[in-house]
Amino acid sequence: MLEIIGQELITHMEQEEQSLFPAIRAGDDSVMHQSIAVMRADHHGHAEQIRRLEALANDFSPPEDACADWRKLYAGGRKLADDLMEHIHTENNILFPRFA
């Protein structure tokens, strides 16, 4: 699951850099609106993936007897989830409304 999430995020960021942000800078409304729609759909999918990962990892709460490596893995999962949700919030609720 982490590989899938990673690949989806790489593809998403590449689309932002190659399509969305250049369209915003250029003021290209047709590309911008299409790209925003794609980004919002991606965000929905990313949030679903994170919810599944949280469920599998017991909301990133390691078992009492977890070793240090497992605790680091769970902490990293929590950081990934928090950072991704902040990214989604920033784009969906701050950036996109300015250009939609």
C-alpha positions as CSV (number, residue, x, y, z in Angstrom):
1,M,0.0,0.0,0.0
2,L,2.8,2.5,0.8
3,E,4.3,1.9,-2.7
4,I,1.0,2.7,-4.3
5,I,0.5,5.8,-2.2
6,G,4.1,6.9,-3.0
7,Q,3.7,6.4,-6.7
8,E,0.4,8.2,-6.8
9,L,1.9,11.2,-4.9
10,I,4.9,11.4,-7.3
11,T,2.5,11.4,-10.3
12,H,0.3,14.0,-8.6
13,M,3.2,16.3,-7.8
14,E,4.5,16.0,-11.4
15,Q,1.1,17.0,-12.8
16,E,1.0,20.0,-10.5
17,E,4.5,21.1,-11.6
18,Q,4.0,20.4,-15.3
19,S,0.4,21.4,-15.8
20,L,-1.4,23.1,-13.0
21,F,1.2,25.7,-11.8
22,P,2.3,26.7,-15.3
23,A,-1.4,27.2,-16.3
24,I,-2.0,29.4,-13.2
25,R,1.1,31.5,-13.9
26,A,0.0,31.9,-17.6
27,G,-3.6,32.6,-16.7
28,D,-4.7,29.7,-19.0
29,D,-8.2,29.2,-17.7
30,S,-9.1,26.1,-19.7
31,V,-6.1,24.2,-18.6
32,M,-6.2,25.6,-15.1
33,H,-9.8,24.5,-14.6
34,Q,-9.2,21.1,-16.0
35,S,-6.1,20.6,-13.9
36,I,-7.9,21.7,-10.7
37,A,-10.7,19.2,-11.4
38,V,-8.0,16.4,-11.8
39,M,-6.2,17.6,-8.6
40,R,-9.4,17.6,-6.6
41,A,-10.2,14.0,-7.7
42,D,-6.6,13.0,-6.9
43,H,-7.0,14.5,-3.4
44,H,-10.1,12.6,-2.8
45,G,-8.3,9.3,-3.7
46,H,-5.3,10.2,-1.6
47,A,-7.5,10.9,1.4
48,E,-9.2,7.5,1.0
49,Q,-5.8,5.8,0.8
50,I,-4.6,7.5,4.0
51,R,-7.9,6.5,5.8
52,R,-7.2,2.9,4.8
53,L,-3.6,3.1,6.0
54,E,-4.8,4.6,9.3
55,A,-7.3,1.8,9.7
56,L,-4.6,-0.9,9.0
57,A,-2.2,0.7,11.5
58,N,-4.7,1.2,14.3
59,D,-4.7,5.0,13.7
60,F,-0.9,4.8,13.8
61,S,-0.9,3.7,17.4
62,P,1.8,1.0,17.7
63,P,1.2,-2.0,20.0
64,E,2.5,-1.8,23.6
65,D,5.3,-4.3,22.8
66,A,6.3,-2.7,19.5
67,C,10.1,-2.3,18.9
68,A,11.7,1.0,18.2
69,D,11.6,0.4,14.4
70,W,7.9,-0.3,14.4
71,R,7.3,2.9,16.5
72,K,9.3,4.9,14.0
73,L,7.3,3.4,11.2
74,Y,4.0,4.3,12.9
75,A,5.3,7.8,13.6
76,G,6.3,8.2,10.0
77,G,2.9,7.1,8.9
78,R,1.3,9.7,11.1
79,K,3.6,12.4,9.7
80,L,2.8,11.3,6.1
81,A,-1.0,11.4,6.9
82,D,-0.8,14.8,8.6
83,D,1.4,16.4,5.9
84,L,-0.8,15.0,3.1
85,M,-4.0,16.3,4.7
86,E,-2.4,19.7,5.2
87,H,-1.4,19.7,1.5
88,I,-5.0,18.7,0.4
89,H,-6.5,21.4,2.7
90,T,-4.2,24.1,1.4
91,E,-4.9,23.4,-2.2
92,N,-8.6,22.6,-2.0
93,N,-9.6,25.4,0.4
94,I,-7.0,28.2,-0.2
95,L,-5.4,27.9,-3.6
96,F,-8.1,26.4,-5.9
97,P,-10.9,28.8,-4.8
98,R,-8.7,31.7,-6.0
99,F,-8.6,30.3,-9.5
100,A,-11.8,28.2,-9.9
